[in-house]
Amino acid sequence: MPAPEKTPGWLERRLPVMSVLRREYIAFPMPRNLNALWSFGAFLMVTMAIMIASGLFLAINYTPDITQAFASVEAIDRQIPSGWFLRSLHMGGVTMLFACLYIHIARSLWYGSYKAPRELLWLTGLGMMLMVMVTAFAGYVLPWGQMSYWGATVVLNAAHTIPLIGKPVSELLLGGETLGNTALHRLFVLHFTMAFAILAVIALHVIALHVVKPNNPSGIDPVSPKQTLPFHPYYTSRDGFALCLFLMVYAGLVFFLPDLLTLADNYVQANPLVTPRDIRPEWYFAPFYAILRAVPSRLGGLLLAVGSLAVLFALPSLDRSPTRPATRRPLVRLSLPLAFLSFILLGVAGMHPPTETWLIVSRMAMAWWFIHFLVVMPLVSEREITS
């Protein structure tokens, strides 16, 4: 009678999970020269896990009804044990998620991580960013505060101006002419389901990363095992230490700076009859809001705001130079920091009233953003290819 097989060996031959984990997450070869900016991907995954865990708790106790939504959020904060902590964790997670996301994308732009063979990695990352934006917008409306209501009204009115699709999309979200019970319920469902759809895109993003391997600051892919290190223990220990620092900042934001997590007007219940004196978005939407109002035409502002993201999707086609990092491209090394500064200035302008000064700043910053991607990058790329 043959001896019974040991459980680990039996399972491994039929479902080789452990060998895959060992190959892809322990022995996975990583470039030796990765810097601290490569830890932001880990920050994003941990923050997303915290957001989903805290969001499930909030969803259980939230009521998607315009007469009860604000009160249910107040009850979470004041009556449910540790509700205030989990809601602050969720709100702080949005801020930390977008901060890490923007830094992660900026690093990819600086080191040319959008170039072949990593185009799909870049596109899945941008797709995830768009999904996070949609999810954050839907979630921002749910507390049914003044800024939630009026911010959503501005965005939906702008979307309504899009020819052909604007009105059907607005009606699909609103379920009527204005924000009401139907719209709130649909946004709640959208917010909840998009979070899990983002997980699927994250999985696709990670699979694409493991197929093409990570980029590195030199822009030259390793060609021998001596130029790489196994992911564990070298990068797990480094990312673990960086994650501890990240969580300290996260905790400081949640416990000591909660007023930075949302605008004061959102602690007042939505009133469709009273318009806030200054409608402002959260900081992570401020650059696009600045573009939206920098143009007199509502449709034109919306198209430019969408276009500011569309140029990122087109970047692998706009920049065809084989040289990856900006450090080895003198003109890009000058132009790209100005594009980063333009994005920051748009964010600052979006958080201020639309005075003449801030409108001028918005227009100048917006102009350079498009000039960098639509003019500088193709010209530099052509010059580097032909030289």
MIVEXRO-389727 format. One record per residue (C-alpha): residue number from 1; chain; x, y, z. Coordinates in nm, 4 decimals. Example, Ala and Ser with C-alpha at 12.3 -4.5 7.8 and 13.67 -1.06 7.14 Angstrom:
+-----+-------+----------+----------+----------+
!  nr ! kette !        x !        y !        z !
+-----+-------+----------+----------+----------+
!   1 !     A !   1.2300 !  -0.4500 !   0.7800 !
!   2 !     A !   1.3670 !  -0.1060 !   0.7140 !
+-----+-------+----------+----------+----------+
//
This chain:
+-----+-------+----------+----------+----------+
!  nr ! kette !        x !        y !        z !
+-----+-------+----------+----------+----------+
!   1 !     A !   0.0000 !   0.0000 !   0.0000 !
!   2 !     A !   0.1578 !   0.3328 !  -0.1069 !
!   3 !     A !   0.2325 !   0.5862 !   0.1657 !
!   4 !     A !  -0.0086 !   0.8816 !   0.1760 !
!   5 !     A !   0.1185 !   1.2019 !   0.0190 !
!   6 !     A !   0.2038 !   1.4927 !   0.2439 !
!   7 !     A !  -0.0542 !   1.7690 !   0.2200 !
!   8 !     A !   0.1838 !   2.0497 !   0.1039 !
!   9 !     A !   0.3230 !   1.8390 !  -0.1822 !
!  10 !     A !  -0.0200 !   1.7128 !  -0.2833 !
!  11 !     A !  -0.1640 !   2.0642 !  -0.2900 !
!  12 !     A !   0.1368 !   2.2138 !  -0.4665 !
!  13 !     A !   0.1106 !   1.9692 !  -0.7573 !
!  14 !     A !  -0.2568 !   2.0487 !  -0.8073 !
!  15 !     A !  -0.2630 !   2.4194 !  -0.7178 !
!  16 !     A !   0.0898 !   2.5641 !  -0.7188 !
!  17 !     A !   0.0078 !   2.8738 !  -0.5151 !
!  18 !     A !   0.3160 !   2.8679 !  -0.2939 !
!  19 !     A !   0.5581 !   2.8259 !  -0.5839 !
!  20 !     A !   0.3959 !   3.1177 !  -0.7660 !
!  21 !     A !   0.4168 !   3.3356 !  -0.4535 !
!  22 !     A !   0.7776 !   3.2337 !  -0.4027 !
!  23 !     A !   0.8653 !   3.3153 !  -0.7634 !
!  24 !     A !   0.6707 !   3.6420 !  -0.7914 !
!  25 !     A !   0.6984 !   3.7893 !  -0.4408 !
!  26 !     A !   1.0072 !   3.6407 !  -0.2751 !
!  27 !     A !   1.2627 !   3.5559 !  -0.5439 !
!  28 !     A !   1.1281 !   3.8134 !  -0.7915 !
!  29 !     A !   1.4332 !   3.9990 !  -0.9358 !
!  30 !     A !   1.4321 !   4.3735 !  -0.8685 !
!  31 !     A !   1.6842 !   4.6293 !  -0.9989 !
!  32 !     A !   1.9497 !   4.7141 !  -0.7398 !
!  33 !     A !   1.9253 !   5.0920 !  -0.7821 !
!  34 !     A !   1.5604 !   5.1621 !  -0.6960 !
!  35 !     A !   1.5156 !   5.4680 !  -0.4777 !
!  36 !     A !   1.2545 !   5.5609 !  -0.2159 !
!  37 !     A !   1.0046 !   5.6753 !  -0.4802 !
!  38 !     A !   0.9446 !   5.3107 !  -0.5705 !
!  39 !     A !   0.7895 !   5.2553 !  -0.2257 !
!  40 !     A !   0.4829 !   5.4604 !  -0.3149 !
!  41 !     A !   0.3277 !   5.1672 !  -0.4971 !
!  42 !     A !   0.3270 !   4.9762 !  -0.1669 !
!  43 !     A !   0.1768 !   5.2809 !   0.0060 !
!  44 !     A !  -0.1050 !   5.2829 !  -0.2471 !
!  45 !     A !  -0.1897 !   4.9174 !  -0.1941 !
!  46 !     A !  -0.1942 !   4.9489 !   0.1865 !
!  47 !     A !  -0.4030 !   5.2667 !   0.1724 !
!  48 !     A !  -0.6494 !   5.1034 !  -0.0650 !
!  49 !     A !  -0.6870 !   4.8094 !   0.1741 !
!  50 !     A !  -0.7545 !   5.0482 !   0.4631 !
!  51 !     A !  -1.0059 !   5.2414 !   0.2543 !
!  52 !     A !  -1.2041 !   4.9301 !   0.1607 !
!  53 !     A !  -1.2026 !   4.7905 !   0.5163 !
!  54 !     A !  -1.3191 !   5.1196 !   0.6692 !
!  55 !     A !  -1.5625 !   5.1778 !   0.3812 !
!  56 !     A !  -1.7398 !   4.8494 !   0.4477 !
!  57 !     A !  -1.8043 !   4.9592 !   0.8061 !
!  58 !     A !  -1.9300 !   5.2999 !   0.6950 !
!  59 !     A !  -2.1576 !   5.1455 !   0.4302 !
!  60 !     A !  -2.3238 !   4.9269 !   0.6942 !
!  61 !     A !  -2.4184 !   5.2330 !   0.8981 !
!  62 !     A !  -2.4941 !   5.4818 !   0.6177 !
!  63 !     A !  -2.8434 !   5.5645 !   0.4874 !
!  64 !     A !  -2.8563 !   5.6801 !   0.1204 !
!  65 !     A !  -3.1575 !   5.9081 !   0.1631 !
!  66 !     A !  -3.1441 !   6.2879 !   0.1433 !
!  67 !     A !  -3.3479 !   6.3227 !   0.4633 !
!  68 !     A !  -3.1283 !   6.0806 !   0.6608 !
!  69 !     A !  -2.7832 !   6.0770 !   0.4962 !
!  70 !     A !  -2.6389 !   6.3698 !   0.6902 !
!  71 !     A !  -2.7864 !   6.2415 !   1.0175 !
!  72 !     A !  -2.6476 !   5.8911 !   0.9571 !
!  73 !     A !  -2.2987 !   6.0354 !   0.9066 !
!  74 !     A !  -2.3381 !   6.2379 !   1.2265 !
!  75 !     A !  -2.4458 !   5.9208 !   1.4069 !
!  76 !     A !  -2.1344 !   5.7405 !   1.2824 !
!  77 !     A !  -1.9219 !   6.0238 !   1.4196 !
!  78 !     A !  -2.0987 !   6.0707 !   1.7536 !
!  79 !     A !  -2.2913 !   5.7591 !   1.8524 !
!  80 !     A !  -2.1350 !   5.4442 !   1.7046 !
!  81 !     A !  -1.8316 !   5.3190 !   1.9010 !
!  82 !     A !  -1.5093 !   5.4128 !   1.7191 !
!  83 !     A !  -1.7186 !   5.5426 !   1.4285 !
!  84 !     A !  -1.5369 !   5.8766 !   1.4346 !
!  85 !     A !  -1.2046 !   5.6952 !   1.4038 !
!  86 !     A !  -1.3075 !   5.4787 !   1.1101 !
!  87 !     A !  -1.4632 !   5.7713 !   0.9264 !
!  88 !     A !  -1.1495 !   5.9823 !   0.9842 !
!  89 !     A !  -0.9425 !   5.6857 !   0.8666 !
!  90 !     A !  -1.1518 !   5.6709 !   0.5500 !
!  91 !     A !  -1.1378 !   6.0455 !   0.4870 !
!  92 !     A !  -0.7668 !   6.0605 !   0.5610 !
!  93 !     A !  -0.7178 !   5.7646 !   0.3311 !
!  94 !     A !  -0.8556 !   5.9640 !   0.0392 !
!  95 !     A !  -0.5999 !   6.2378 !   0.0978 !
!  96 !     A !  -0.3133 !   5.9911 !   0.1372 !
!  97 !     A !  -0.4293 !   5.7864 !  -0.1618 !
!  98 !     A !  -0.4321 !   6.0830 !  -0.3993 !
!  99 !     A !  -0.1029 !   6.2188 !  -0.2635 !
! 100 !     A !   0.0666 !   5.8831 !  -0.3242 !
! 101 !     A !  -0.1060 !   5.8429 !  -0.6599 !
! 102 !     A !   0.0140 !   6.1813 !  -0.7890 !
! 103 !     A !   0.3688 !   6.1180 !  -0.6636 !
! 104 !     A !   0.3644 !   5.7698 !  -0.8185 !
! 105 !     A !   0.2617 !   5.9135 !  -1.1564 !
! 106 !     A !   0.5154 !   6.1982 !  -1.1294 !
! 107 !     A !   0.7904 !   5.9418 !  -1.0673 !
! 108 !     A !   0.6800 !   5.7474 !  -1.3740 !
! 109 !     A !   0.6899 !   6.0656 !  -1.5827 !
! 110 !     A !   1.0360 !   6.1608 !  -1.4569 !
! 111 !     A !   1.1902 !   5.8181 !  -1.5157 !
! 112 !     A !   1.0056 !   5.7410 !  -1.8401 !
! 113 !     A !   0.8162 !   5.4392 !  -1.7069 !
! 114 !     A !   0.5488 !   5.4876 !  -1.9746 !
! 115 !     A !   0.7834 !   5.3850 !  -2.2566 !
! 116 !     A !   0.8080 !   5.0462 !  -2.4264 !
! 117 !     A !   0.7658 !   4.7786 !  -2.3107 !
! 118 !     A !   0.5655 !   4.9268 !  -2.0208 !
! 119 !     A !   0.2847 !   5.1026 !  -2.2091 !
! 120 !     A !   0.0173 !   4.8685 !  -2.0732 !
! 121 !     A !   0.1505 !   4.9150 !  -1.7212 !
! 122 !     A !   0.1194 !   5.2918 !  -1.7671 !
! 123 !     A !  -0.2306 !   5.2735 !  -1.9150 !
! 124 !     A !  -0.3659 !   5.0449 !  -1.6430 !
! 125 !     A !  -0.2233 !   5.2813 !  -1.3827 !
! 126 !     A !  -0.3936 !   5.5804 !  -1.5442 !
! 127 !     A !  -0.7167 !   5.3839 !  -1.5762 !
! 128 !     A !  -0.6983 !   5.3097 !  -1.2057 !
! 129 !     A !  -0.6456 !   5.6811 !  -1.1350 !
! 130 !     A !  -0.9618 !   5.7687 !  -1.3299 !
! 131 !     A !  -1.1574 !   5.5049 !  -1.1407 !
! 132 !     A !  -1.0289 !   5.6427 !  -0.8096 !
! 133 !     A !  -1.1408 !   5.9905 !  -0.9168 !
! 134 !     A !  -1.4903 !   5.8699 !  -1.0031 !
! 135 !     A !  -1.5101 !   5.6793 !  -0.6747 !
! 136 !     A !  -1.3887 !   5.9803 !  -0.4762 !
! 137 !     A !  -1.6400 !   6.2099 !  -0.6477 !
! 138 !     A !  -1.9276 !   5.9736 !  -0.5687 !
! 139 !     A !  -1.8073 !   5.9349 !  -0.2108 !
! 140 !     A !  -1.7755 !   6.3096 !  -0.1652 !
! 141 !     A !  -2.1472 !   6.3537 !  -0.2330 !
! 142 !     A !  -2.2581 !   6.0893 !   0.0187 !
! 143 !     A !  -2.2287 !   6.2938 !   0.3440 !
! 144 !     A !  -2.4855 !   6.5311 !   0.1913 !
! 145 !     A !  -2.3165 !   6.8438 !   0.3242 !
! 146 !     A !  -2.3277 !   7.1850 !   0.1627 !
! 147 !     A !  -2.0034 !   7.1433 !  -0.0305 !
! 148 !     A !  -2.1001 !   6.7888 !  -0.1300 !
! 149 !     A !  -2.4251 !   6.9060 !  -0.2832 !
! 150 !     A !  -2.2985 !   7.2179 !  -0.4568 !
! 151 !     A !  -1.9724 !   7.0638 !  -0.5753 !
! 152 !     A !  -2.1644 !   6.7794 !  -0.7356 !
! 153 !     A !  -2.4075 !   7.0293 !  -0.8883 !
! 154 !     A !  -2.1197 !   7.2185 !  -1.0555 !
! 155 !     A !  -1.9679 !   6.8996 !  -1.1986 !
! 156 !     A !  -2.2976 !   6.7542 !  -1.3207 !
! 157 !     A !  -2.4020 !   7.0839 !  -1.4787 !
! 158 !     A !  -2.0694 !   7.0944 !  -1.6630 !
! 159 !     A !  -2.1150 !   6.7338 !  -1.7788 !
! 160 !     A !  -2.4633 !   6.8249 !  -1.8998 !
! 161 !     A !  -2.3089 !   7.0561 !  -2.1640 !
! 162 !     A !  -2.1259 !   6.7738 !  -2.3462 !
! 163 !     A !  -2.2918 !   6.7255 !  -2.6866 !
! 164 !     A !  -2.4816 !   6.4001 !  -2.7441 !
! 165 !     A !  -2.3715 !   6.2111 !  -2.4307 !
! 166 !     A !  -2.3807 !   6.4818 !  -2.1630 !
! 167 !     A !  -2.7541 !   6.4867 !  -2.1017 !
! 168 !     A !  -2.8028 !   6.1047 !  -2.0998 !
! 169 !     A !  -2.5089 !   6.0578 !  -1.8605 !
! 170 !     A !  -2.6392 !   6.3296 !  -1.6262 !
! 171 !     A !  -2.9880 !   6.1810 !  -1.6299 !
! 172 !     A !  -2.8455 !   5.8344 !  -1.5646 !
! 173 !     A !  -2.6685 !   5.9585 !  -1.2529 !
! 174 !     A !  -2.9380 !   6.1969 !  -1.1347 !
! 175 !     A !  -3.2478 !   5.9958 !  -1.2159 !
! 176 !     A !  -3.4217 !   6.3293 !  -1.2646 !
! 177 !     A !  -3.3533 !   6.6981 !  -1.3160 !
! 178 !     A !  -3.1698 !   6.7667 !  -0.9886 !
! 179 !     A !  -2.9798 !   6.5904 !  -0.7137 !
! 180 !     A !  -3.2225 !   6.3925 !  -0.4994 !
! 181 !     A !  -3.2888 !   6.0523 !  -0.3485 !
! 182 !     A !  -3.2403 !   5.8629 !  -0.6731 !
! 183 !     A !  -2.9093 !   6.0349 !  -0.7460 !
! 184 !     A !  -2.7805 !   5.9804 !  -0.3929 !
! 185 !     A !  -2.8690 !   5.6123 !  -0.4021 !
! 186 !     A !  -2.7053 !   5.5644 !  -0.7432 !
! 187 !     A !  -2.3896 !   5.7458 !  -0.6327 !
! 188 !     A !  -2.3772 !   5.5266 !  -0.3219 !
! 189 !     A !  -2.3954 !   5.2119 !  -0.5353 !
! 190 !     A !  -2.1367 !   5.3546 !  -0.7769 !
! 191 !     A !  -1.8999 !   5.4395 !  -0.4912 !
! 192 !     A !  -1.9355 !   5.0962 !  -0.3349 !
! 193 !     A !  -1.8971 !   4.8896 !  -0.6517 !
! 194 !     A !  -1.6178 !   5.0965 !  -0.8059 !
! 195 !     A !  -1.3981 !   5.0241 !  -0.5043 !
! 196 !     A !  -1.4008 !   4.6535 !  -0.5881 !
! 197 !     A !  -1.3561 !   4.7226 !  -0.9594 !
! 198 !     A !  -1.0411 !   4.9157 !  -0.8671 !
! 199 !     A !  -0.9083 !   4.6018 !  -0.6973 !
! 200 !     A !  -0.9421 !   4.4152 !  -1.0271 !
! 201 !     A !  -0.7477 !   4.6881 !  -1.2099 !
! 202 !     A !  -0.4803 !   4.6843 !  -0.9374 !
! 203 !     A !  -0.4433 !   4.3084 !  -0.9940 !
! 204 !     A !  -0.4074 !   4.3698 !  -1.3690 !
! 205 !     A !  -0.1532 !   4.6450 !  -1.2995 !
! 206 !     A !   0.0550 !   4.4158 !  -1.0771 !
! 207 !     A !   0.0399 !   4.1328 !  -1.3331 !
! 208 !     A !   0.1608 !   4.3730 !  -1.6040 !
! 209 !     A !   0.4437 !   4.4851 !  -1.3725 !
! 210 !     A !   0.5578 !   4.1275 !  -1.3161 !
! 211 !     A !   0.5552 !   4.0576 !  -1.6893 !
! 212 !     A !   0.7648 !   4.3564 !  -1.8011 !
! 213 !     A !   0.9613 !   4.4020 !  -1.4740 !
! 214 !     A !   1.0049 !   4.7394 !  -1.2972 !
! 215 !     A !   1.1808 !   5.0360 !  -1.4512 !
! 216 !     A !   1.4703 !   5.1904 !  -1.2586 !
! 217 !     A !   1.6345 !   5.5359 !  -1.2251 !
! 218 !     A !   1.8987 !   5.4612 !  -1.4890 !
! 219 !     A !   1.6366 !   5.3629 !  -1.7472 !
! 220 !     A !   1.8507 !   5.0636 !  -1.8473 !
! 221 !     A !   1.6946 !   4.7241 !  -1.7799 !
! 222 !     A !   1.9122 !   4.4725 !  -1.5899 !
! 223 !     A !   2.0650 !   4.2083 !  -1.8174 !
! 224 !     A !   2.2266 !   3.9791 !  -1.5607 !
! 225 !     A !   2.1379 !   3.8413 !  -1.2138 !
! 226 !     A !   2.4254 !   4.0457 !  -1.0649 !
! 227 !     A !   2.2317 !   4.3624 !  -1.1465 !
! 228 !     A !   1.9248 !   4.2526 !  -0.9486 !
! 229 !     A !   1.8242 !   4.1664 !  -0.5926 !
! 230 !     A !   1.5449 !   3.9348 !  -0.4785 !
! 231 !     A !   1.2344 !   4.1180 !  -0.3647 !
! 232 !     A !   1.2591 !   3.9493 !  -0.0244 !
! 233 !     A !   1.4266 !   4.0343 !   0.2072 !
! 234 !     A !   1.5838 !   4.3411 !   0.0491 !
! 235 !     A !   1.2831 !   4.5351 !  -0.0743 !
! 236 !     A !   1.0312 !   4.3934 !   0.1722 !
! 237 !     A !   1.2435 !   4.5282 !   0.4598 !
! 238 !     A !   1.2961 !   4.8632 !   0.2895 !
! 239 !     A !   0.9301 !   4.9024 !   0.1966 !
! 240 !     A !   0.8321 !   4.7879 !   0.5462 !
! 241 !     A !   1.0414 !   5.0627 !   0.7050 !
! 242 !     A !   0.9081 !   5.3208 !   0.4577 !
! 243 !     A !   0.5553 !   5.2000 !   0.5296 !
! 244 !     A !   0.6038 !   5.2618 !   0.9028 !
! 245 !     A !   0.6987 !   5.6232 !   0.8268 !
! 246 !     A !   0.4027 !   5.6547 !   0.5907 !
! 247 !     A !   0.1602 !   5.5247 !   0.8533 !
! 248 !     A !   0.3013 !   5.7740 !   1.1057 !
! 249 !     A !   0.2143 !   6.0573 !   0.8672 !
! 250 !     A !  -0.1270 !   5.8991 !   0.8045 !
! 251 !     A !  -0.1923 !   5.8722 !   1.1811 !
! 252 !     A !  -0.0790 !   6.2314 !   1.2353 !
! 253 !     A !  -0.3282 !   6.3485 !   0.9754 !
! 254 !     A !  -0.6139 !   6.1455 !   1.1268 !
! 255 !     A !  -0.5507 !   6.2259 !   1.4936 !
! 256 !     A !  -0.3942 !   6.5736 !   1.4933 !
! 257 !     A !  -0.5017 !   6.7453 !   1.1686 !
! 258 !     A !  -0.8582 !   6.6257 !   1.1043 !
! 259 !     A !  -0.9673 !   6.9704 !   0.9845 !
! 260 !     A !  -0.7517 !   6.9225 !   0.6748 !
! 261 !     A !  -0.9577 !   6.6217 !   0.5661 !
! 262 !     A !  -1.2634 !   6.8134 !   0.4485 !
! 263 !     A !  -1.3994 !   7.1662 !   0.4137 !
! 264 !     A !  -1.5880 !   7.3291 !   0.7021 !
! 265 !     A !  -1.8980 !   7.3858 !   0.4854 !
! 266 !     A !  -1.9408 !   7.0103 !   0.4579 !
! 267 !     A !  -2.0278 !   6.9911 !   0.8267 !
! 268 !     A !  -2.3497 !   7.1769 !   0.7411 !
! 269 !     A !  -2.6392 !   6.9793 !   0.5925 !
! 270 !     A !  -2.7039 !   7.0383 !   0.2224 !
! 271 !     A !  -2.9506 !   7.3147 !   0.1458 !
! 272 !     A !  -3.0425 !   7.3572 !  -0.2239 !
! 273 !     A !  -3.1735 !   7.7074 !  -0.1471 !
! 274 !     A !  -2.8489 !   7.8423 !   0.0020 !
! 275 !     A !  -2.5419 !   7.8587 !  -0.2200 !
! 276 !     A !  -2.2071 !   7.8665 !  -0.0347 !
! 277 !     A !  -2.0159 !   8.1906 !  -0.0770 !
! 278 !     A !  -1.7188 !   8.0062 !  -0.2262 !
! 279 !     A !  -1.7629 !   7.6621 !  -0.3831 !
! 280 !     A !  -1.4298 !   7.4822 !  -0.3539 !
! 281 !     A !  -1.3363 !   7.1217 !  -0.4277 !
! 282 !     A !  -1.1104 !   6.9020 !  -0.2204 !
! 283 !     A !  -0.7430 !   6.9607 !  -0.2941 !
! 284 !     A !  -0.7053 !   6.6519 !  -0.5140 !
! 285 !     A !  -0.9682 !   6.7836 !  -0.7580 !
! 286 !     A !  -0.8528 !   7.1468 !  -0.7373 !
! 287 !     A !  -0.6226 !   7.1427 !  -1.0475 !
! 288 !     A !  -0.9061 !   7.0246 !  -1.2707 !
! 289 !     A !  -1.1535 !   7.2669 !  -1.1111 !
! 290 !     A !  -0.9090 !   7.5506 !  -1.1825 !
! 291 !     A !  -0.8994 !   7.4486 !  -1.5493 !
! 292 !     A !  -1.2788 !   7.4186 !  -1.5578 !
! 293 !     A !  -1.3332 !   7.7779 !  -1.4475 !
! 294 !     A !  -1.0299 !   7.9302 !  -1.6249 !
! 295 !     A !  -1.2239 !   7.9196 !  -1.9526 !
! 296 !     A !  -1.5411 !   8.1315 !  -1.9973 !
! 297 !     A !  -1.7099 !   7.8480 !  -2.1845 !
! 298 !     A !  -1.8384 !   7.5737 !  -1.9557 !
! 299 !     A !  -1.7999 !   7.3128 !  -2.2298 !
! 300 !     A !  -1.4544 !   7.4419 !  -2.3216 !
! 301 !     A !  -1.3391 !   7.4239 !  -1.9606 !
! 302 !     A !  -1.4687 !   7.0697 !  -1.9271 !
! 303 !     A !  -1.2984 !   6.9578 !  -2.2488 !
! 304 !     A !  -0.9678 !   7.1095 !  -2.1364 !
! 305 !     A !  -0.9964 !   6.9475 !  -1.7926 !
! 306 !     A !  -1.0554 !   6.6106 !  -1.9587 !
! 307 !     A !  -0.7803 !   6.6868 !  -2.2099 !
! 308 !     A !  -0.5301 !   6.7481 !  -1.9282 !
! 309 !     A !  -0.5694 !   6.3801 !  -1.8401 !
! 310 !     A !  -0.6038 !   6.2587 !  -2.1979 !
! 311 !     A !  -0.2517 !   6.3818 !  -2.2828 !
! 312 !     A !  -0.1159 !   6.1407 !  -2.0207 !
! 313 !     A !  -0.2865 !   5.8492 !  -2.1970 !
! 314 !     A !  -0.1371 !   5.9653 !  -2.5272 !
! 315 !     A !   0.2125 !   6.0139 !  -2.3860 !
! 316 !     A !   0.3600 !   5.6801 !  -2.5056 !
! 317 !     A !   0.2726 !   5.7922 !  -2.8606 !
! 318 !     A !   0.3808 !   6.1537 !  -2.8107 !
! 319 !     A !   0.7222 !   6.0628 !  -2.6676 !
! 320 !     A !   0.8790 !   5.7959 !  -2.8864 !
! 321 !     A !   1.2390 !   5.8552 !  -2.7825 !
! 322 !     A !   1.4123 !   5.5423 !  -2.6484 !
! 323 !     A !   1.5786 !   5.7469 !  -2.3734 !
! 324 !     A !   1.3772 !   5.7065 !  -2.0534 !
! 325 !     A !   1.4847 !   5.9178 !  -1.7517 !
! 326 !     A !   1.4583 !   6.2956 !  -1.7654 !
! 327 !     A !   1.8026 !   6.3145 !  -1.6045 !
! 328 !     A !   1.9506 !   6.2084 !  -1.9411 !
! 329 !     A !   1.7332 !   6.4479 !  -2.1453 !
! 330 !     A !   1.8402 !   6.8114 !  -2.0863 !
! 331 !     A !   1.5324 !   6.9793 !  -2.2358 !
! 332 !     A !   1.2900 !   6.7468 !  -2.0593 !
! 333 !     A !   1.4836 !   6.8015 !  -1.7370 !
! 334 !     A !   1.3929 !   7.1696 !  -1.7658 !
! 335 !     A !   1.0412 !   7.1362 !  -1.9038 !
! 336 !     A !   0.8992 !   6.8568 !  -1.6868 !
! 337 !     A !   0.9615 !   7.0290 !  -1.3488 !
! 338 !     A !   0.7754 !   7.3301 !  -1.4900 !
! 339 !     A !   0.4862 !   7.0967 !  -1.5781 !
! 340 !     A !   0.4903 !   6.9651 !  -1.2199 !
! 341 !     A !   0.4909 !   7.3248 !  -1.0945 !
! 342 !     A !   0.2004 !   7.4042 !  -1.3278 !
! 343 !     A !  -0.0033 !   7.1215 !  -1.1761 !
! 344 !     A !   0.0704 !   7.2476 !  -0.8242 !
! 345 !     A !  -0.0196 !   7.6057 !  -0.9206 !
! 346 !     A !  -0.3466 !   7.4850 !  -1.0710 !
! 347 !     A !  -0.4215 !   7.3100 !  -0.7431 !
! 348 !     A !  -0.3501 !   7.6246 !  -0.5410 !
! 349 !     A !  -0.5558 !   7.8369 !  -0.7806 !
! 350 !     A !  -0.8453 !   7.5915 !  -0.7597 !
! 351 !     A !  -0.8562 !   7.6366 !  -0.3826 !
! 352 !     A !  -0.8859 !   8.0150 !  -0.4093 !
! 353 !     A !  -1.1741 !   8.2371 !  -0.5269 !
! 354 !     A !  -1.1697 !   8.3043 !  -0.9029 !
! 355 !     A !  -1.0152 !   8.6514 !  -0.8841 !
! 356 !     A !  -0.8406 !   8.7978 !  -1.1868 !
! 357 !     A !  -0.4980 !   8.7091 !  -1.0473 !
! 358 !     A !  -0.5820 !   8.3446 !  -0.9877 !
! 359 !     A !  -0.7524 !   8.3141 !  -1.3262 !
! 360 !     A !  -0.4349 !   8.4406 !  -1.4939 !
! 361 !     A !  -0.2246 !   8.1939 !  -1.2918 !
! 362 !     A !  -0.4615 !   7.9128 !  -1.3905 !
! 363 !     A !  -0.4444 !   7.9988 !  -1.7600 !
! 364 !     A !  -0.0651 !   8.0270 !  -1.7633 !
! 365 !     A !  -0.0201 !   7.6996 !  -1.5730 !
! 366 !     A !  -0.2740 !   7.5229 !  -1.7937 !
! 367 !     A !  -0.0997 !   7.6529 !  -2.1067 !
! 368 !     A !   0.2373 !   7.5173 !  -1.9988 !
! 369 !     A !   0.0884 !   7.1796 !  -1.9052 !
! 370 !     A !  -0.0390 !   7.1341 !  -2.2597 !
! 371 !     A !   0.2720 !   7.2879 !  -2.4185 !
! 372 !     A !   0.4960 !   7.0411 !  -2.2363 !
! 373 !     A !   0.3052 !   6.7318 !  -2.3461 !
! 374 !     A !   0.1836 !   6.8384 !  -2.6909 !
! 375 !     A !   0.4790 !   7.0485 !  -2.8102 !
! 376 !     A !   0.7953 !   6.9911 !  -2.6082 !
! 377 !     A !   0.7746 !   6.6128 !  -2.5770 !
! 378 !     A !   0.7118 !   6.5378 !  -2.9482 !
! 379 !     A !   0.9821 !   6.7847 !  -3.0586 !
! 380 !     A !   1.2402 !   6.6534 !  -2.8131 !
! 381 !     A !   1.1475 !   6.2967 !  -2.9051 !
! 382 !     A !   1.1938 !   6.3672 !  -3.2768 !
! 383 !     A !   1.5259 !   6.5368 !  -3.2143 !
! 384 !     A !   1.6578 !   6.2473 !  -3.0029 !
! 385 !     A !   1.5456 !   5.9867 !  -3.2581 !
! 386 !     A !   1.7120 !   6.1603 !  -3.5537 !
! 387 !     A !   2.0329 !   6.2645 !  -3.3725 !
+-----+-------+----------+----------+----------+
//
